Amino acid sequence: DEISNLVSVFQEGNGTVTRIIRMGTRKSQLARIQTDSVAEKLKELYPDLQLEIGTRRLSIIGEKSLFTKELENALERNERENPHDAVVLHPKNAGLSLDSLPEKSVIGTSSLRRAAQLKKRFPQLVFENIRGNLNTRLKKLDEKEDFAAIILAAAGLKRMGWESRIGQVLGPEDCMYAVGQGALAIEVRARDRDILEMVSVLHDPDTVLRCIAERAFLKQLEGGCSVPVAVHTEVKNSVLYLTGAVYSLDGTDCLKDTMQTNIDLHDLVHDGAGERAHVGVTAHSLPLLALDAAEKLGTDLANLLLSKGAQDILTTARQLNDAR
């Protein structure tokens, strides 16, 4: 999710120069909760900072930028929540799981990525589209009998305070997640270098590197919302692991592989990392070698899948989705 900012500077009557940072976000309860959490952290770190938060309704401009085209430039990644998907059950199915639901139970999801993986993993279930924000989808689930369960991002449910509705968290063996899922991004105008420096203290280094690898993977595949692309990343003992996959819409065709790269975050010496963005992510406080390694990992894994025929799967999926 993305949060943008604008900066104003004015001089008070006593000669004190005061800065106002205007933060913009989408008109949804979840977006506002996430923006408020970032604002609170910034106020803790910079008590004299003045923040103004405003919302705007973003237009739909193309599949790759469904919500974010009007909030473009460098992204800052911060503290990743659980990136996995979660099963939210209809109240009558409390205590069950996707494995134990009755055959032909209808599961709601708006994600091609989720549907493709789960159709393959749970062929006894029926997956149908469900639209709307978190509030709307939960209302559709609870007040009607159309769905036995719906699939949502665990991070969004937790941030909304609805963690108790999670009936099952789907691990990577069931459903790998979307690129960047669970991470918070602060979007900053490229010319506001001082603001980039200010928000860089919020970085979670592992999250930054995981997101860069994931975004590079998606970029090299030229993927987007209209094709099922999934990832799973983790950092263990200074090694970044990336698993990536592409699927046909029905999940029958799949190409999946894992690669890894060494990363060294012990020496966080500034070596020019902040001078350029890595697939849209600017990380002033992380070493350039680590950032480069993460981006190369994503690109290399995408090229590996492309060499095995991923482009054919993605092209067919995109064509079928466009024809719907």
N, C-alpha and C positions, 0 to 999 in steps of 0.2 A: 504494500500500500504506500501511497505517495503523499507527501506533505510539501507544499511550496512556500516560499517566503519572499517578501519584498522588504526593503529597508528604507527608512526615512531618518533624517538627521535634522534637529532643530535646536535653536539656542534659546534658553529660558532667560527671563529678565535678570537673573543673578549672574548671567554669563556662563552658566553650566551648559555644556553640550549634551543633549540627551538623544539617544537613538531609540527609534521605535522599529521593531521588526514585525511586519505584518505576515501572518501565516495564513495561507489559504488551504482549504480542504474540500472534499466532496460533501454533498448534502445527504449524509447518512449517519445514523447513530454510531455505527462502528468507526467510521472515518473521524468523527468528532472525538470519540473516546481516545483513539490513537493519537490524534493531534494534541489533545489536552495532556496526555501522558508525556509527550515530548516537551511541551511547553513547561510543564512542572519540573522536568529534569533540568532544562535550561535555566529556569529561575533559581533553582537550587545552586547551580554552578555560577550564575551571574546575577546576583541579587538586584543590581541596579538596572538590569535590562527591562525594557518595557515591551510587552508583547501584545499584539492585537490579533485575534483569530476571526477569520471570516470564512463563509462557505460559498461555494458556487456550484451550479449544476453544469457538469462537463458534457459537451456534445460528443456524439459517437462519430469518430473519424477513422474509419479503416479498422481492419481486424486486429492489427498488431498494437493499436493504441486506443483500445475501447474506452478507457477512462482517463488516459494520461497525456494525450496529444497537446492539450493546452497547458500542461505543466512540464515543459521540456527543459533539458540541460542536465547537469551533473547530478548523480544520485549518491546519497550517503546511506550505507546500510548499518543498521543498529539492532542489537539484541534480538536474536531470533527466537521466537516462541516455537513450540512443537510444530514442525512443518507438515506433519502427517494429516491425512484426512480422517474424519470421524463419522461414525454411524449414529444418527439420531432417530430413535425408534418412536413409532406411534405409541401413545400411552398404553394401549391394549397389548402391545408386544414387549413391554418392559421386561428386562432380564434375558431376552433372546439376543441372537447375533445373526449375521448374514448366513452363517452355516446352519443355524437351527430354525430360521424362519420357514414357514410352509412353502412348498414348491409353488411356483408361479406368483409368489409375492411380488408386488410392484415396488421398486425402489426409485426414488426421485433424485435426479442429478442434472444439472445444466452443463456439465463438463464432458466434452468428448474424451478427454484423457481418462477421467474416472470411469466413464461408461465402457470404453474399450477394454480397460484392464479388468474391470469387474465382471463383464460379460464372459470373458475367458476364464476367470477364476471361479465364478459362481453361475454356471450355465443354467441352473435350475430356477434362477430368479429372472424377473422381467425388469428392464431398466427403461424408464421414461423421463422425458424432459420436465423440469420444473424451473420456473423463472421467479425473479424478484430478489430483494435483499434478504438478509438473514431473518428479519422480523416477518416478512411476507411469507417466506418459505415455511417457517415454523408454524405460522397460522394456518397455512394450507394443509400441513401435516396433521395438526392437532384437531382442527375443526371439521375435517372431511375424512372420508374413508378411502380416498384415492390411492394413498401410499401407505405401505407397511413401515417404511423408513425413508429417510433422505440422507444424502451424503454431503457433508459440509467440512470446511477447514477447521481443524481443532483450534487453531490460533484465534480465529474470529470468535468462536464460541466462548473461549476463555476470556478474551478481552471484553466481551459483552457481559460477562458474569454469568454465563449459562453453561458452565462446565458440568453441572449436574445433569444436563441433558445428553451428555455423551454416553452412549451405550457401548461403544466399541471403538477403539483406535486402530486404524488399519496400518499395519507395518508394511515395509517395502515388498515383502513376499506376496501381499495381497494387492497393494495399490501404491505405486510410487507417486510422489507429489509433483506439483507444478514448479517451474522455475521461480525461485524467489519466495515461494510460499512460506509464510510465517515470519518473514523479515520485515522490518519497518524501514522505510526510506524517507529521507528528508531531501527535497528537491530544491536546489539553490541556483540562482542566476549565475552564469559562468563568470561574470565580471565581479561578483561579490566575493573576492578571495578571502577577505577577513571573516566573512560569515562561514565560509567553508572551513577555515581554521577553527572557528568557534565551535561548530557542531562536530568537528572531528573527534572531540573528547568523548563523544557518545559511541564511538565505534566499538564493536565487538570483533576482534581480529579474525576469529574463526568464521564468523558469519560473513564478513566481507569477502574472504577468500572463497568460501563455498558459493556465495552468490555470483562472484565473478566467473567462476568455473561454469556454473549453471547457465549464466547469461551468454557466455561465449559459445557454449554448446548449442543453445537455441539459435543464436545469431548465425552460426555457421550452417546450421540446417535450414535457415530461412523459415523457421517455424513460426507459429502464431496460434491464436485462439481457434482457428479453423482446422487444426490438425492435432492428433493425439501424440504429444511429446511429454515424457515424464523423466524425472531425475531422482537420484538419492545421493547425498553427499555426507561425508563425515571426516573429521580430523582426528587422527590417532598417532601419538608419538611423532609429531612433526611430519606426518604424511597426510596428504589430502587425497581422499578417495572419491571418485566420481563414477556413478553408474547412470547410464542414460539409455533411453529406449524410445523407439517410434512404433506406432501401432496402426493397423487398419481400423476403420470405424467399428467393426464388429469384434475386434480383438483377435481374429484368427491368424493374421499375419503380424509378426513382431520381430524386430531386430533389437538386441540388447547386449551391452557389453560394459566392462568396468576397466578404468585405467587409474593410475595413481601418480603422484609426483611428490617429491620432497619439498618441504617449506621450512624456513627457519625464521621464527618470530622472536627469538631470544634477543637478537640485536636489532632493536627498533630505531636504528640511526636513520635520520632523514637523508635519503640519497637521491632526491629528485622525484620521488614517487608522486608528489602532489602536482607536478608540472603537467601531467596529462591524465585523462580518464581511461579506465579500463572497462570497455563495454558499458560506458555510461556511469561508472562508479568512480568517484574521486576519493582517495584515501590518503590524506596527508601524513598520517602517523605510522603508516606501514611501510616496510622496506620494498623497494622497487622489484627486487629479485623475486620476492614472494608473490607480488601482484602479477608479474609477468608469467611466473610458473603456473598460477591458477588459470590465467586466461589461455595460455597454451594448452593446458590440460583439457579444457572444454573444447577448444578448436580441434585438437588431435582426436578426441573421442568422436566428435561429429564426423570428421573426415574418415575415421575407421568405419563408422556405420554407413556413410555414403558409399564407401568402396564396396560394401556388401549389398548395396541395393536399396538403401533407405529412401533415396529420392523417389523411386517408383512407388513405394508405399505411401509416402507423403503426398505425392501428386494425385494418386488415386483417391486418397482420403479427402483431399481438398476439393477435388472435382465432385465427389459424391456429396459432400457437405454443402457445396454451393448449389447443387441441384435440388436440395431439399425444399 
